[in-house]
Amino acid sequence: MTTSTTTEAGLGARLYRVADWYDAEALLGPDERAVLARLRDFLDAEAKPLLADYWERGEFPEQLAGPLIDLDLMEPFDAPARGIYHGFRIFELARTDASLATWYTAQAGLFRTAIRVGASAEQQKEWMPRVIDFSLKGVFSLTEPDHGSDIAGGLSTTARFDADLEGGTWILDGAKRWIGGASTADVLCVFARDVADGQVKGFLVDRNAPGVTVEKIHGKASLRMMQNAHITLAGVRVPESMRLHNVNSFKDVAAMLRAMRSDVAWISTGIQAGAFDAALEYVKQRQQFGRTLGSFQLVQEKLARMLGNLTASLSLVVRLNEQQSQGSYRDQDSALAKMQTSLMMRETVALAREVVGGNGITLAADVARFHADAEAVYSYEGTHEINALIVGRALTGESAFTH
């Protein structure tokens, strides 16, 4: 194990290897660097050797879950963790593997945000400590089989309140799809439309409740390690106490998505770092025509473009983090960051695969995972087009969404 002093000293330089436009040591405090150093040591030593095999098998390496939880990454300090720390935590996970980052942020980002924004003060007091220590594991269940981009108006899962049933109970019917981590969650944070007033409300549903069916989605070509599920809800009973009391319309759900898009922008940036690192290491070693690939002009040009995308993406997410840390949460800011970082990610991983040549489609060269997984990240938490329309609406004052 690398000593914390050595790892902390090298953490900033190791982010980019060259042309280090952002010095992580200047952005992060010593305690934050120490936690991230422990995370990086664990990921390099324990996670990386498993990834190619589990990605090909389409299974999540469950033996990593416990040790990742034990690292106490969510609130590792006496005072609440700063936003910049949370961002670099996601970055470190994503530069190792997109599925690992998605698995962790399903709890630390999506589910925690649902509780932080949607739960009442009394509910937060009861649930939040258990969210932080993973004793209450949950997943964010919004997307449906027939509704993704149009979920705001198209959400079709229904909730019906029966005041006479068990002192007041909600009955949920419908289906959710692409819900990552549902098979191992304790509760499903399900969003459904109240048949009485037509408004969207949120519920914590016991995964093992009667009427809940969770099926693994097979045949994926991206995020293969992440276990995405199709969930069917047939007459599922949920007590009023398990309804998120601060979710009374889709506007409340949108407030959650605003924060979640920021996390995905960090994932997009971390994926670029991982692909860039793998490609750079490869071209410095691979010999062709009696020279290393890294000595050729066209290869160096592609490396420079990759680093340019990565650095620009990091600039976006760091600036967004600064704004949000000051209390400024705007839809157009998080949408722009997610849209642009994922767009640059797509080019960066393609260039990484290109400079590695034929070996770029093999898992051994370590860029194929990033290349494939980027396609899923490009689409979730709002497609490029949806995020562009959010930005466009803010710019022009005119909504171009179809109704």
Secondary structure, DSSP 8 states (H G I E B T S, - for coil): ---HHHHHHHHHHHHHSSS--S-HHHHS-HHHHHHHHHHHHHIIIIIHHHHHHHHHHT---GGGHHHHHHT--SS-SSS---HHHHHHHHHHHHHH-HHHHHHHHIIIIIIHHHHHHHS-HHHHHHHHHHHHTTSS-EEEE--BTTBSTTHHHH---EEEEETTSTTSEEEEEEEEEEEETGGG-SEEEEEEEETTT--EEEEEEETTSTTEEEEE----SSS-SS-EEEEEEEEEEEEGGGEETT--SHHHHHHHHHHHHHHHHHHHHHHHHHHHHHHHHHHHH-EETTEEGGGSHHHHHHHHHHHHHHHHHHHHHHHHHHHHHTT---HHHHHHHHHHHHHHHHHHHHHHHHHHGGGGGSGGGS-HHHHHHHHHHHHSSS-HHHHHHHHHHHHHS------
